[in-house]
Amino acid sequence: MDFLEIMRERKSCRAYDPSKKVTREELLKIVEAGRLTPSGCNSQPWKFIVVDSPEAKEKLCDALVLENNVSGAPWRHQVPAFILFVEQKAKVMQCVVDHYGNTQRFAQGDLGAACMNMCHQAFSMGLSTCVIGMNDQKKMEKYFGIPEGNEVRLVLAIGHSAEKSSFAKVRKELKEVCSFNFWE
Ligand SMILES: Cc1cc2nc3c(=O)[nH]c(=O)nc-3n(C[C@H](O)[C@H](O)[C@H](O)COP(=O)(O)O)c2cc1C
């Protein structure tokens, strides 16, 4: 499949077939796409925690519930596997710290890039994904032994789609998001 075609065809999946498992081999292949992702100063400020056991998934499903019982992933119980993206303190060049005043200037972008590489790798393997942006950090620390302050920035749901996606790909027009040589 052409690369741009993969970009066009991948869609977030919010209905998974819980009877179709994702193997560890598949999960590790997906993680490999994240591990190979470029990062600012090559600092690789991430830890990827794969969650695939029933017990760990139950805990994760609870950590995806926010105030007032709201969750960005009401469909989370059907998902065969997840990957947590935990931000680490980045080892960046001194000039980055001098200029921006902290080490984490690139870190969220780095994790986002790793996450999208994993999404597209999964898609190329016939699997579906959805990024989940919000979680309860305190529960994440408690359930998964994550050292305090190491933020779980993203969670990626991975599995086999239970239905053909009814969500159309909605994007701003090219001319709205892109200009040449000057702000427009
Ligand atoms: C950082 C981030 C957080 C997201 N969080 C959620 C979420 O909590 N729940 C959800 O259903 N989708 C979530 N999404 C999926 C977006 O809604 C989706 O990518 C967007 O609507 C574009 O649709 P597409 O992925 O099908 O192209 C998230 C995506 C990103 C990149």
The ligand as a Gaussian input file, in Angstrom:
#p B3LYP/6-31G(d) Opt

LIG

0 1
 C       -4.069000      13.195000      21.270000
 C       -5.329000      12.491000      20.831000
 C       -6.278000      12.172000      21.773000
 C       -7.442000      11.505000      21.393000
 N       -8.333000      11.114000      22.366000
 C       -9.433000      10.418000      21.999000
 C      -10.330000       9.915000      22.989000
 O      -10.157000      10.102000      24.191000
 N      -11.418000       9.218000      22.563000
 C      -11.658000       8.963000      21.238000
 O      -12.642000       8.307000      20.925000
 N      -10.810000       9.416000      20.278000
 C       -9.713000      10.130000      20.630000
 N       -8.822000      10.553000      19.663000
 C       -9.095000      10.268000      18.244000
 C       -9.467000      11.533000      17.480000
 O      -10.767000      11.914000      17.838000
 C       -9.352000      11.237000      15.982000
 O       -8.014000      10.914000      15.671000
 C       -9.787000      12.409000      15.110000
 O      -11.167000      12.662000      15.279000
 C       -9.523000      12.165000      13.633000
 O      -10.179000      11.016000      13.178000
 P       -9.396000       9.768000      12.532000
 O       -8.391000       9.276000      13.557000
 O      -10.459000       8.743000      12.275000
 O       -8.718000      10.232000      11.286000
 C       -7.652000      11.190000      20.038000
 C       -6.667000      11.512000      19.097000
 C       -5.515000      12.116000      19.485000
 C       -4.459000      12.378000      18.450000

